[in-house]
């Protein structure tokens, strides 16, 4: 009876963060620094020096057109992007123009490192074990799908914020410093990623616990601002087609379990064309089985976390394809030639991250031996795909290489007021950054 009562209490009261060095600012700083360096190591040198899509074409261009700080609240495609716009403003104001691209890449990796540190901290709500928590924190740094499009640029930071969101909502705050940090983080997450609204049901978990209210209310404010923005400035997507809902259903199997286990789009294509959907279904079955084990053997907090992780993976994958549907995502209608062009880009990042996070959670439920096994499997899955086979901007155009040409274009007395410095990807709707010639002289 006493043992049963103690066990129930253990599952109902969040574990305190472990004492000692892991709670010191130095330790968290090391997590940020190491995570940043590891993220940069996954990107080839040309990619680090190249501006990607919205980073240059929208965010930096908007700073150059409207240098006021209020610009960080300007909508783009129906949403707020406060953190990317804020970093872009800071880079333009502080850094010399030659270093803009590198500064943006480093800043983006630094934010991902901060996400890792926050996840490590917040995961103390589920585990006191350092290795389990490092497993949760390593996910955004080492997930296989991220270098292709998401890692190292501002335009895709919101995916990492989506991974951070449930952790912020599950962690009770014990000091005023912790409360301020997590509340500010939650507000910035909400003001950058509208899809964090999918985690609002987590408010029902320990609803009356006031130590959880700060980050939750902050996220609610951010989501509310996002909803107001998208209603006032609706998103437009003229290329979107009516969704094939069978393909939307298939999307999670491709962007989630297959992306984690098979690692690359080419490998996923080869598996499906040679063996059909059976291997894909089996990879999904493994994660679903782990989810069921957590529901059966875990306590309330583990069950809630598991539902948030698996649910977040499924919703993120299906929503991305449903809202942006084209023939490119019509998996149900693919033939062999279509599979040859399949792509695991930014839409695979979040589904993969949430599934990977199920593994250390499963280990926590299974105990010491299970923890070692699941962390080992997770480590293999992440490290074997550490070096990506392709990165979207690995072939440039390298920002600094085109600045001499831009300066030459601005040199004549009859030169125009601006010159275009190209960005990646080539052929995107915005050709480059419209740099005022006065900045180049």
KABEL-V226372 format. One record per backbone hydrogen bond with DSSP energy under -1.0 kcal/mol. NH is the residue of the N-H (numbers start at 1). CO is the residue of the C=O. E is the energy in kcal/mol with one decimal. If there is no record, write none. Layout:
nh & co & e
NH & CO & E
NH & CO & E
This chain:
nh & co & e
5 & 1 & -2.3
6 & 2 & -2.5
7 & 3 & -2.1
8 & 4 & -2.2
9 & 5 & -2.3
10 & 6 & -2.1
11 & 7 & -1.3
12 & 8 & -1.1
13 & 9 & -1.9
23 & 20 & -1.8
24 & 21 & -1.4
28 & 24 & -1.8
29 & 25 & -2.7
30 & 26 & -2.2
31 & 27 & -1.9
32 & 28 & -2.1
33 & 29 & -2.6
34 & 30 & -3.0
35 & 31 & -2.3
36 & 32 & -2.3
37 & 33 & -2.5
38 & 34 & -2.6
39 & 35 & -2.3
40 & 36 & -2.3
41 & 37 & -2.0
43 & 40 & -1.6
48 & 44 & -1.5
49 & 45 & -1.3
50 & 47 & -1.4
53 & 424 & -4.1
55 & 52 & -2.4
57 & 53 & -3.0
58 & 54 & -1.6
59 & 54 & -2.9
60 & 55 & -1.9
61 & 56 & -1.3
62 & 58 & -2.5
63 & 59 & -1.7
64 & 60 & -2.3
65 & 61 & -1.8
66 & 62 & -3.0
71 & 68 & -1.5
72 & 69 & -1.8
73 & 70 & -1.9
74 & 71 & -2.1
76 & 79 & -2.6
79 & 76 & -1.5
82 & 191 & -1.6
85 & 81 & -2.4
86 & 82 & -2.7
87 & 83 & -2.6
88 & 84 & -2.2
89 & 85 & -2.5
90 & 86 & -2.1
91 & 87 & -2.7
92 & 88 & -2.4
93 & 89 & -2.1
94 & 90 & -2.3
95 & 91 & -2.3
99 & 96 & -2.0
100 & 97 & -1.4
103 & 99 & -2.7
104 & 100 & -2.5
105 & 101 & -2.2
106 & 102 & -2.8
107 & 103 & -2.6
108 & 104 & -2.5
109 & 105 & -2.3
110 & 106 & -2.4
111 & 107 & -2.2
112 & 108 & -1.9
113 & 109 & -2.1
114 & 110 & -2.1
115 & 111 & -2.3
116 & 112 & -2.1
117 & 113 & -2.1
118 & 114 & -2.4
119 & 115 & -2.6
120 & 116 & -2.4
121 & 117 & -2.2
122 & 118 & -3.1
123 & 119 & -2.3
124 & 121 & -1.6
125 & 122 & -2.0
126 & 123 & -2.0
127 & 123 & -1.8
133 & 129 & -2.0
134 & 130 & -2.5
135 & 131 & -1.9
136 & 132 & -1.9
137 & 133 & -2.2
138 & 134 & -2.2
142 & 138 & -2.2
143 & 139 & -1.7
146 & 143 & -1.1
150 & 146 & -1.1
151 & 146 & -2.6
153 & 150 & -1.0
157 & 154 & -1.6
159 & 156 & -1.1
161 & 157 & -1.8
162 & 158 & -1.9
163 & 159 & -1.4
164 & 160 & -1.7
165 & 161 & -1.8
168 & 164 & -1.8
169 & 165 & -1.5
170 & 166 & -1.1
173 & 211 & -2.1
179 & 175 & -2.3
180 & 176 & -2.3
181 & 177 & -2.4
182 & 178 & -2.6
183 & 179 & -2.0
184 & 180 & -2.7
185 & 181 & -2.4
186 & 182 & -2.3
187 & 183 & -2.2
188 & 184 & -2.4
189 & 185 & -2.4
190 & 186 & -2.5
191 & 187 & -2.2
192 & 189 & -1.2
193 & 189 & -2.1
196 & 193 & -1.3
197 & 194 & -1.8
198 & 195 & -2.1
199 & 196 & -2.0
200 & 197 & -1.7
202 & 199 & -1.8
203 & 200 & -2.3
204 & 201 & -1.7
205 & 202 & -1.4
207 & 204 & -1.1
209 & 206 & -1.6
212 & 209 & -1.8
213 & 210 & -1.0
216 & 212 & -1.2
217 & 213 & -3.1
218 & 214 & -2.2
219 & 215 & -2.5
220 & 216 & -2.2
221 & 217 & -2.1
222 & 218 & -2.3
223 & 219 & -3.0
224 & 220 & -2.6
225 & 221 & -2.3
226 & 222 & -1.9
227 & 223 & -2.7
228 & 224 & -2.4
229 & 225 & -2.1
230 & 226 & -2.7
231 & 227 & -1.9
232 & 228 & -1.9
233 & 229 & -3.1
240 & 237 & -1.7
241 & 325 & -3.1
248 & 244 & -1.8
249 & 245 & -1.9
250 & 246 & -2.3
251 & 247 & -1.5
254 & 250 & -1.7
255 & 251 & -3.4
256 & 252 & -2.2
258 & 253 & -2.0
260 & 256 & -1.9
261 & 257 & -2.6
262 & 258 & -2.5
264 & 262 & -1.5
268 & 264 & -2.1
269 & 265 & -2.6
270 & 266 & -2.3
271 & 267 & -2.4
272 & 268 & -2.4
273 & 269 & -2.5
274 & 270 & -1.7
275 & 271 & -2.7
276 & 272 & -1.8
281 & 277 & -2.7
282 & 278 & -2.4
283 & 279 & -2.1
284 & 280 & -1.9
285 & 281 & -2.3
286 & 282 & -1.7
287 & 283 & -1.4
288 & 284 & -2.4
289 & 285 & -2.5
290 & 286 & -2.1
291 & 287 & -2.2
292 & 288 & -2.3
293 & 289 & -2.3
294 & 290 & -2.1
295 & 291 & -2.0
296 & 292 & -2.1
297 & 293 & -3.1
298 & 294 & -2.3
301 & 11 & -1.1
303 & 299 & -2.3
304 & 300 & -2.7
305 & 301 & -2.3
306 & 302 & -2.6
307 & 303 & -2.4
308 & 304 & -2.2
309 & 305 & -2.5
310 & 306 & -2.8
311 & 307 & -2.2
312 & 308 & -2.2
313 & 309 & -2.0
314 & 310 & -2.3
315 & 311 & -2.8
316 & 312 & -2.3
317 & 313 & -1.9
318 & 314 & -2.5
319 & 315 & -2.7
320 & 316 & -1.8
321 & 317 & -1.6
322 & 318 & -2.7
323 & 319 & -2.5
329 & 326 & -1.9
330 & 327 & -1.4
331 & 329 & -2.3
333 & 330 & -1.8
334 & 331 & -1.3
339 & 335 & -2.1
340 & 336 & -1.3
341 & 338 & -1.2
342 & 339 & -1.6
348 & 345 & -1.5
349 & 346 & -1.1
352 & 348 & -1.7
353 & 349 & -2.4
354 & 350 & -2.4
355 & 351 & -1.5
356 & 352 & -2.6
357 & 353 & -2.0
358 & 355 & -1.0
359 & 356 & -1.4
361 & 357 & -1.2
362 & 358 & -2.6
363 & 359 & -2.3
364 & 360 & -1.9
365 & 361 & -1.5
366 & 362 & -2.1
367 & 363 & -1.4
371 & 367 & -2.9
372 & 368 & -2.0
373 & 369 & -2.0
374 & 370 & -2.7
375 & 371 & -2.4
376 & 372 & -1.8
377 & 373 & -2.4
378 & 374 & -2.6
379 & 375 & -2.5
380 & 376 & -2.2
381 & 377 & -2.5
382 & 378 & -1.9
383 & 379 & -2.9
384 & 380 & -2.4
386 & 383 & -1.8
392 & 148 & -2.8
394 & 391 & -2.0
396 & 393 & -1.6
399 & 49 & -2.5
402 & 399 & -1.2
406 & 402 & -1.8
407 & 403 & -2.8
408 & 404 & -2.1
409 & 405 & -2.0
410 & 406 & -1.4
415 & 412 & -1.7
419 & 435 & -2.0
421 & 433 & -2.3
423 & 431 & -1.3
424 & 51 & -2.7
428 & 425 & -1.8
433 & 421 & -2.6
435 & 419 & -2.4
435 & 433 & -1.4
437 & 417 & -2.8
439 & 436 & -1.7
440 & 437 & -1.4
